[in-house]
């Protein structure tokens, strides 16, 4: 998928016509005996990945939420999680899963965002939220992680 994005098969609203056939060709080169077809196999996988990417993006853009750098699991308070589940039913089982492909999805799906007042810029959409790290400011009273402290000089 990243290869077809680099080759220019991505446009503002997704991918150009014919990208599934190109993906199928690439897969047959790597896995000559595969019986996977563009429809429904590849298209269904991409649909699921894109839905999960957009849900993760919406969750991770909130303050105090991030992906654990080791497990790649969502780190969030119970209160925030309850709010996410009300807004996005797809989020229900996401908290207990690992998301090792998230950074790749940012490159693949990151520019597939709406335009207008509520849109997300392509730079922000393709830049994943920070992973937890040792230099992040942790509020021990609420168990929430804030932004990394930066020197403004």
N, C-alpha and C positions, 0 to 999 in steps of 0.2 A: 504494500500500500504506500509506504513512504517513497518508493521508487517512482510510482506513477504520479505522485504529487510533485516530486522533483522534475519529472519529465513534462510537467505542464498540463496534466489531465484534470486538474482541479479548477473549478471556477467559483464564482461567488455563491452559487446555490447548491453546491455539491460537486459532482463529477461530470465530465463531459460524456456524451453518448459514446458507447463503445468501450468504456473503461472495464466493465465486467469481462468482456472477451479478452482484453489485454491481460487482466489478472489471471484468467484461466490459462492463457498461453504461458505466462510466467510460472504458474504452478505446475503445469505439465513438464516444463523444463527441469524443475527441481524434483518433482514427484511424477515420473513418467507413467506410472501405473495407477494414478489416481482416477477415481470415477466422479469426483466432485464437478458439479456443473455451475455455471454462472447463476442460473436460476434453478432451484431456490437456494442452493447451498451457500454460495459466496455472498449473494445479496442479503440473505437472512443474517449471516454473521456480521456483515457491515452495519445492518440496521440495528442489531443489538448493541454493537460496540458504540455506535453513534448515540443511541439513547443513553447508554451508561456514561459516556463521556459528558454529555450535556448535564446529566444529573450530578455527576461528580464536580463539574465545573461550577455549578450553582452552589453546591455545598461548600466547596473549598474556597470560594471567593469571600466568605464571611470571616470576620475577625475571630481569632481564637480557635480556628479549625485548620487542620492540616493533615498530611499523610505522614505516618511514621516512616522515617527514612530506612528502617530495616525491614519491617513487615509490610510496608506499603498499604497499611490499613488506615481508615479514617479515624482521626483523633478528635473527639467532640464531646461536649457536655451532654448529659441526658436531656436537659431542657432544650438545647438547640436541636438535638436530634428529633425530639417530638415535633418541633416546629417544621423541620424539613419534611418529615413524613406526611404532615398535613398538606403541604404544598405540592409534594411530588410522590405519588404512590410508588413509583419505580425505586425510590430510595429505601423502601421497607427493609430489604435484606442486604443493602450495600454496606452497612456498618461492620458486619462480621466477615466481610470478604477482603482479600488482598487485591490490590489494583496495580500490578507491575507494569501494565501497558499504558498507564495514564499519560506519561510524558510522550510516548509515541502517538497516542490519540490526539494530544495537543497539536502535534505537527500535522497530522492527517486531517482532523476535523476542525481545527482551531479557527479557520476563517469562515466557517459555515454559520455565520451569525447574521441576524437581522440588521438592517440599517435604520437609522432614525434616532429619535431622542433617547430611547431605552436601549440602544444597541451597545455592543462591546467592541472596542477598537480591535483591529486585527493584531496589534502588538500585545494587547492584554489577553486576547483570546488564545494566542499561541504561546504565551508565557505561563507555565503552570504555577500555581501557588507554591510558596516555599515549603520544603519538607522540614520537619522538625529537626533542629540541630542543637548542639550544645550551647551555641551563643545566642539562643532565643531567650527573651525575657519571660519568665514563668511566674505568674501570680499564684503563690501557694495557697492563698485563702480561697480562691475559686477554682483552682486546678485548670485554669485557662492559660493558653499560650498566646502572648501578644507578638507584635512585630519585633523583628530584630532591632536592637538598639544600634543607631548609627551616629557617628560623629558628624555634626553639621558644619565643621570648619572647612 
